[in-house]
Amino acid sequence: MDHIYTDLSIWDIFRTQVPFLILHDAKRANDIAHSIMLIVEQGGYLPKWPLANGHTNCMIGSHADIILSDLIMKREHDSHLNMTQVLEALRIVANTEQIHDSRFDPPTYIKYGYVPFDMDEYSASLTLSYAYGDWATGNVLYAAGLIDEVQEYYSRSQWFEHIFDNNTKFFCPRNSTGDILCPATEIEHLIPFDYRYTEGDAWHYRFFVPHNTSRLVDLFGGAKYFTEELDTFFVRSRDWPTITIPNPYYWAGNEHNLFSVWQFHYA
């Protein structure tokens, strides 16, 4: 490891910069992975957003799991990355409550199969993020030959379905009683900092299933309607009359939908 990175805005880099580095500068990507694992060694669990010598607990998710998985699945990790330690860190973050909650109370999440809205108001965004993270963990377990564990995480990676509203075709928070709480009006779907979501609105998170777009297309009823709604997402973004506030449709200024353009081709 040539460089140690103590400041990692993981929310901002796991979808963009790190995947690019894995493809074009694997040495630097490995330095980031080793830095993450050094934080685990010194702090006990995967960081969410480390800064200097501490945790900021900023943003959501446990996206260090996706960074590590991406590096390993592309077989760009170096021989110094200890897979036993990586696997243990992934298991801990997915199943154990942490001091700085890289994930919201994993035992409660596992109990319900989603993050209940009455326990965390960002529940829809959290549930989508954890589903992606569990898929990434399942991939690492598969690569390590731990087949008996794989299915548990792949099954959990499908829990995005638990918060999909079949009537509106949006992801919406669900409370602990099972009631789904979608925005009530079309306008409410367009509040960029809606309290139901993290730094976004219902449209921003509508397509956030990067690990299983084929199932998402099925939930929409097929490729025709899915691509029509994607097209609406981009066309209305282009036609939105002002740039003084975040765009309520496709919003390149934040990370939720950066990959959505590729979903046309996938569908």
C-alpha positions as a Python dict, from the first residue, in 0.01 Angstrom:
ca = {
    (1, 'M'): (0, 0, 0),
    (2, 'D'): (162, 323, -117),
    (3, 'H'): (-99, 566, 10),
    (4, 'I'): (-338, 567, 304),
    (5, 'Y'): (-667, 749, 250),
    (6, 'T'): (-831, 875, 566),
    (7, 'D'): (-1094, 1100, 402),
    (8, 'L'): (-1331, 891, 194),
    (9, 'S'): (-1660, 1038, 79),
    (10, 'I'): (-1782, 689, 1),
    (11, 'W'): (-2136, 801, -95),
    (12, 'D'): (-1980, 1015, -369),
    (13, 'I'): (-1720, 771, -505),
    (14, 'F'): (-1861, 420, -494),
    (15, 'R'): (-2068, 462, -815),
    (16, 'T'): (-1822, 668, -1016),
    (17, 'Q'): (-1461, 734, -920),
    (18, 'V'): (-1375, 397, -767),
    (19, 'P'): (-1523, 187, -1052),
    (20, 'F'): (-1322, 404, -1292),
    (21, 'L'): (-1005, 355, -1089),
    (22, 'I'): (-1056, -21, -1074),
    (23, 'L'): (-1056, -25, -1454),
    (24, 'H'): (-784, 232, -1517),
    (25, 'D'): (-569, 264, -1203),
    (26, 'A'): (-606, -57, -1005),
    (27, 'K'): (-308, 28, -786),
    (28, 'R'): (-483, 335, -650),
    (29, 'A'): (-809, 142, -615),
    (30, 'N'): (-622, -115, -407),
    (31, 'D'): (-482, 162, -188),
    (32, 'I'): (-841, 272, -121),
    (33, 'A'): (-944, -86, -39),
    (34, 'H'): (-648, -134, 195),
    (35, 'S'): (-727, 200, 360),
    (36, 'I'): (-1084, 83, 420),
    (37, 'M'): (-957, -240, 574),
    (38, 'L'): (-708, -49, 790),
    (39, 'I'): (-1003, 151, 926),
    (40, 'V'): (-1177, -181, 998),
    (41, 'E'): (-867, -307, 1180),
    (42, 'Q'): (-842, 8, 1391),
    (43, 'G'): (-1212, 83, 1433),
    (44, 'G'): (-1391, -249, 1418),
    (45, 'Y'): (-1621, -211, 1118),
    (46, 'L'): (-1653, -77, 765),
    (47, 'P'): (-1667, 302, 748),
    (48, 'K'): (-1955, 496, 599),
    (49, 'W'): (-1774, 827, 552),
    (50, 'P'): (-1442, 849, 740),
    (51, 'L'): (-1273, 1183, 793),
    (52, 'A'): (-924, 1225, 941),
    (53, 'N'): (-919, 991, 1242),
    (54, 'G'): (-1292, 953, 1298),
    (55, 'H'): (-1635, 875, 1154),
    (56, 'T'): (-1871, 1146, 1030),
    (57, 'N'): (-2170, 909, 1005),
    (58, 'C'): (-2267, 1114, 700),
    (59, 'M'): (-2516, 998, 435),
    (60, 'I'): (-2658, 645, 415),
    (61, 'G'): (-2568, 289, 334),
    (62, 'S'): (-2261, 75, 383),
    (63, 'H'): (-2119, 131, 38),
    (64, 'A'): (-1767, 27, 130),
    (65, 'D'): (-1906, -324, 75),
    (66, 'I'): (-1973, -236, -289),
    (67, 'I'): (-1624, -90, -338),
    (68, 'L'): (-1459, -405, -202),
    (69, 'S'): (-1689, -634, -399),
    (70, 'D'): (-1633, -446, -724),
    (71, 'L'): (-1255, -470, -688),
    (72, 'I'): (-1267, -841, -602),
    (73, 'M'): (-1521, -943, -868),
    (74, 'K'): (-1316, -771, -1137),
    (75, 'R'): (-1014, -964, -1005),
    (76, 'E'): (-813, -647, -971),
    (77, 'H'): (-741, -687, -598),
    (78, 'D'): (-379, -747, -507),
    (79, 'S'): (-243, -1040, -309),
    (80, 'H'): (-221, -834, 10),
    (81, 'L'): (-597, -798, 50),
    (82, 'N'): (-691, -1042, 325),
    (83, 'M'): (-1010, -1210, 208),
    (84, 'T'): (-1085, -1359, 549),
    (85, 'Q'): (-1083, -1012, 703),
    (86, 'V'): (-1288, -869, 417),
    (87, 'L'): (-1555, -1136, 457),
    (88, 'E'): (-1573, -1084, 831),
    (89, 'A'): (-1609, -707, 784),
    (90, 'L'): (-1890, -762, 532),
    (91, 'R'): (-2074, -998, 766),
    (92, 'I'): (-2045, -757, 1058),
    (93, 'V'): (-2176, -454, 869),
    (94, 'A'): (-2469, -653, 727),
    (95, 'N'): (-2580, -816, 1051),
    (96, 'T'): (-2455, -629, 1357),
    (97, 'E'): (-2547, -291, 1502),
    (98, 'Q'): (-2247, -56, 1499),
    (99, 'I'): (-2165, 247, 1711),
    (100, 'H'): (-2173, 482, 1413),
    (101, 'D'): (-2442, 279, 1234),
    (102, 'S'): (-2290, 212, 894),
    (103, 'R'): (-2630, 49, 859),
    (104, 'F'): (-2949, 120, 1047),
    (105, 'D'): (-2997, -149, 1314),
    (106, 'P'): (-2938, -460, 1098),
    (107, 'P'): (-3134, -697, 1328),
    (108, 'T'): (-3446, -480, 1285),
    (109, 'Y'): (-3389, -458, 910),
    (110, 'I'): (-3358, -836, 890),
    (111, 'K'): (-3670, -885, 1105),
    (112, 'Y'): (-3894, -678, 874),
    (113, 'G'): (-3717, -721, 542),
    (114, 'Y'): (-3703, -343, 506),
    (115, 'V'): (-3623, -39, 719),
    (116, 'P'): (-3952, 69, 884),
    (117, 'F'): (-4041, 431, 820),
    (118, 'D'): (-4153, 484, 1180),
    (119, 'M'): (-3801, 389, 1292),
    (120, 'D'): (-3603, 585, 1032),
    (121, 'E'): (-3761, 840, 800),
    (122, 'Y'): (-3512, 768, 519),
    (123, 'S'): (-3632, 411, 511),
    (124, 'A'): (-3697, 381, 137),
    (125, 'S'): (-3349, 498, 42),
    (126, 'L'): (-3191, 283, 312),
    (127, 'T'): (-3373, -32, 204),
    (128, 'L'): (-3266, 15, -158),
    (129, 'S'): (-2906, 78, -52),
    (130, 'Y'): (-2891, -229, 171),
    (131, 'A'): (-3034, -453, -101),
    (132, 'Y'): (-2751, -344, -329),
    (133, 'G'): (-2495, -396, -52),
    (134, 'D'): (-2622, -745, 26),
    (135, 'W'): (-2592, -839, -340),
    (136, 'A'): (-2231, -718, -334),
    (137, 'T'): (-2162, -924, -22),
    (138, 'G'): (-2318, -1230, -184),
    (139, 'N'): (-2082, -1189, -478),
    (140, 'V'): (-1774, -1189, -255),
    (141, 'L'): (-1898, -1497, -72),
    (142, 'Y'): (-1953, -1666, -407),
    (143, 'A'): (-1603, -1575, -521),
    (144, 'A'): (-1467, -1721, -197),
    (145, 'G'): (-1653, -2047, -257),
    (146, 'L'): (-1879, -2005, 48),
    (147, 'I'): (-2186, -2126, -136),
    (148, 'D'): (-2383, -2210, 178),
    (149, 'E'): (-2389, -1842, 274),
    (150, 'V'): (-2445, -1696, -69),
    (151, 'Q'): (-2819, -1754, -98),
    (152, 'E'): (-2895, -1568, 225),
    (153, 'Y'): (-2745, -1247, 89),
    (154, 'Y'): (-2881, -1289, -262),
    (155, 'S'): (-3226, -1336, -111),
    (156, 'R'): (-3184, -1021, 98),
    (157, 'S'): (-3073, -834, -213),
    (158, 'Q'): (-3429, -876, -345),
    (159, 'W'): (-3588, -697, -51),
    (160, 'F'): (-3626, -386, -264),
    (161, 'E'): (-3949, -556, -372),
    (162, 'H'): (-4086, -513, -19),
    (163, 'I'): (-4113, -136, -69),
    (164, 'F'): (-4229, -131, -432),
    (165, 'D'): (-4582, -1, -472),
    (166, 'N'): (-4751, -193, -751),
    (167, 'N'): (-5016, 75, -801),
    (168, 'T'): (-4785, 371, -859),
    (169, 'K'): (-4469, 184, -965),
    (170, 'F'): (-4259, 382, -719),
    (171, 'F'): (-4049, 277, -422),
    (172, 'C'): (-4211, 408, -106),
    (173, 'P'): (-4140, 374, 266),
    (174, 'R'): (-4329, 114, 463),
    (175, 'N'): (-4391, 137, 838),
    (176, 'S'): (-4361, -141, 1092),
    (177, 'T'): (-4730, -230, 1059),
    (178, 'G'): (-4680, -299, 689),
    (179, 'D'): (-4858, 10, 556),
    (180, 'I'): (-4688, 162, 252),
    (181, 'L'): (-4662, 541, 258),
    (182, 'C'): (-4626, 676, -94),
    (183, 'P'): (-4644, 1047, -174),
    (184, 'A'): (-5012, 1131, -203),
    (185, 'T'): (-5003, 1356, -511),
    (186, 'E'): (-4799, 1398, -828),
    (187, 'I'): (-4647, 1715, -682),
    (188, 'E'): (-4533, 1528, -371),
    (189, 'H'): (-4335, 1293, -595),
    (190, 'L'): (-4132, 1597, -703),
    (191, 'I'): (-3994, 1732, -375),
    (192, 'P'): (-3615, 1695, -415),
    (193, 'F'): (-3555, 1675, -41),
    (194, 'D'): (-3866, 1477, 51),
    (195, 'Y'): (-3836, 1348, 407),
    (196, 'R'): (-3916, 997, 283),
    (197, 'Y'): (-3589, 978, 89),
    (198, 'T'): (-3225, 1082, 127),
    (199, 'E'): (-3128, 1390, -75),
    (200, 'G'): (-3384, 1303, -335),
    (201, 'D'): (-3746, 1238, -422),
    (202, 'A'): (-3959, 945, -535),
    (203, 'W'): (-3849, 986, -897),
    (204, 'H'): (-3480, 995, -807),
    (205, 'Y'): (-3501, 657, -636),
    (206, 'R'): (-3754, 501, -870),
    (207, 'F'): (-3491, 318, -1077),
    (208, 'F'): (-3229, 249, -810),
    (209, 'V'): (-3189, -127, -843),
    (210, 'P'): (-2850, -140, -1015),
    (211, 'H'): (-2799, -506, -929),
    (212, 'N'): (-3124, -645, -1072),
    (213, 'T'): (-3265, -423, -1343),
    (214, 'S'): (-3432, -724, -1506),
    (215, 'R'): (-3651, -776, -1200),
    (216, 'L'): (-3724, -403, -1184),
    (217, 'V'): (-3842, -415, -1545),
    (218, 'D'): (-4073, -703, -1449),
    (219, 'L'): (-4216, -501, -1159),
    (220, 'F'): (-4300, -224, -1406),
    (221, 'G'): (-4490, -476, -1616),
    (222, 'G'): (-4236, -510, -1894),
    (223, 'A'): (-3979, -324, -2099),
    (224, 'K'): (-4227, -105, -2289),
    (225, 'Y'): (-4371, 74, -1987),
    (226, 'F'): (-4035, 75, -1809),
    (227, 'T'): (-3858, 255, -2094),
    (228, 'E'): (-4152, 494, -2140),
    (229, 'E'): (-4120, 598, -1776),
    (230, 'L'): (-3741, 628, -1808),
    (231, 'D'): (-3795, 850, -2110),
    (232, 'T'): (-4037, 1066, -1910),
    (233, 'F'): (-3774, 1090, -1637),
    (234, 'F'): (-3516, 1236, -1876),
    (235, 'V'): (-3746, 1446, -2097),
    (236, 'R'): (-3908, 1620, -1801),
    (237, 'S'): (-3563, 1681, -1654),
    (238, 'R'): (-3457, 1856, -1973),
    (239, 'D'): (-3775, 2062, -1982),
    (240, 'W'): (-3776, 2159, -1613),
    (241, 'P'): (-3809, 2541, -1614),
    (242, 'T'): (-3545, 2637, -1358),
    (243, 'I'): (-3195, 2542, -1248),
    (244, 'T'): (-3211, 2731, -918),
    (245, 'I'): (-3313, 2420, -724),
    (246, 'P'): (-3232, 2050, -769),
    (247, 'N'): (-3416, 1900, -1063),
    (248, 'P'): (-3699, 1675, -938),
    (249, 'Y'): (-3649, 1439, -1232),
    (250, 'Y'): (-3310, 1321, -1360),
    (251, 'W'): (-3058, 1510, -1150),
    (252, 'A'): (-2694, 1468, -1249),
    (253, 'G'): (-2595, 1699, -965),
    (254, 'N'): (-2640, 1416, -718),
    (255, 'E'): (-2559, 1049, -750),
    (256, 'H'): (-2886, 854, -730),
    (257, 'N'): (-2959, 821, -1102),
    (258, 'L'): (-2620, 846, -1272),
    (259, 'F'): (-2653, 494, -1414),
    (260, 'S'): (-3016, 530, -1527),
    (261, 'V'): (-2925, 612, -1887),
    (262, 'W'): (-2785, 258, -1927),
    (263, 'Q'): (-3113, 107, -1815),
    (264, 'F'): (-3264, 188, -2155),
    (265, 'H'): (-3015, -49, -2317),
    (266, 'Y'): (-3057, -310, -2045),
    (267, 'A'): (-3434, -314, -2081),
}
